[in-house]
Amino acid sequence: MDDEKVTVRVNICGTEYPIQAEEEAEYIQRIAAYVDERMREVPVSVTMQSLTSVAVLTAIRIADELHKEREKRQEQVVSESMHDNRIADLIRRLDELLESSIPEQDDEHESHDRSC
């Protein structure tokens, strides 16, 4: 987008909130719908206490999801890096093998070739 803020009205747990953001309105609506869905998953016994308690528990659950996803991504980066290192090591070894398997021509052999 062009850094222009838009105000999007979203409904979470029956309350309407105006959200100012630079993202597309459809994106903000999807995020709000996700938060609303997650808040409604909190057990009924907690919802009897307060909306604040529900919001805090929901925030903890979403933060947990985010943290696990970041850990998974970091593990993938490390795994890919290790894989790249192994490939580089194999290429280096193949180069060494190729270099050591190329027969060196001696002077006697070269002169024999020239006389033919």
N, C-alpha and C positions, 0 to 999 in steps of 0.2 A: 504494500500500500504506500501512499505518499506521505506518511507521518502525520496524517490528519486524524485527529481523535473523533470517534463517533460515540454516541451514547446509545447503549442497547439496554432495553428493559428485559430483565429475566425474572423468572419465578422459581424460587427455591423454597420448598416446604411451605407453600401457600403464601409466601411473602414476596412481593415484587421489589426488585432492586435495580436501580439504574447503574449500569457499568460503563465507565468511559474507557475506551481502549483504541489502539491503533489498528488492531486486527479486524478482519471482516466480521460483520454482524453474525453471520451464520456460524462462524467459528466460536464466538462468544456464547451463542445459544447452545452449541454442542457441549461446551465446557460446563455451562450452568446446568444442563440436563444431566450430565455425568455426576456433578456434585449433588444435585437433587436426588438422583437415584441412589448414590452412596449413602446419603443422609437417611433415606427411607429404609435402608438395610439395618440401621442401628436398632437393637432390640427395643420392643415396646416399653419395657420397664425403665429404660433410660429416657425415652421420650417423655415420660411422665414427669421427669425432673425439670428439664428446661431445654429450650432450643440451643442455648449456649453449650450445654453438655453434649448435645448431639453434634453440634458443629465441631467441638474440640475432638471428640472421638472420631468423627469423619475425617478431620484434618490429619489426625494421627494415622488412620488407615491409608489415606492417600499418600502421605509422606512415606509410609512403609513401602507402598507400591513403587514410588519413585526411587527410593533408596535401593530396593532390590533390582530394579531395572538398570540403574546406574552401575551396580556391582556386576550384573550380568554383562553389560556392555564393556566394562573394564576387563573382565575375564576374557571376553572375546578379543579385545585388543591385544592383551598379553599373549593369548594363544596364537593369534595371527602373527605377532612379532616373532614368537618362538618358531613358528612354521617357516616364516621368511628366513630366519637365521639358519634353520636346517637346510633349506633349499640352497642358500648361498654357500653353506659348507659342502653340500653335495656337489655343487658346480665347481667349487675350488678343487675338491678331490678328483673329480672327473678330469679337470684340466691337468692336474698333476699326473694322473694316470696316462692321459694322452701324450703328454710331454715325455714321460719316461718310456713309453712304448714305441715311440718313433725311432727307428734304427738310425744310428749315426753312420754316415758313410765315411769310410777311411780313405786315405789318399790312394792306396793300391787299387781299391775297387773303382775309384773315380778314373784312374788312368786306364784301367781295363775297359771301361765304358767308352772312353774317348777313342780307343784304337779300333773299335768295331765298326 
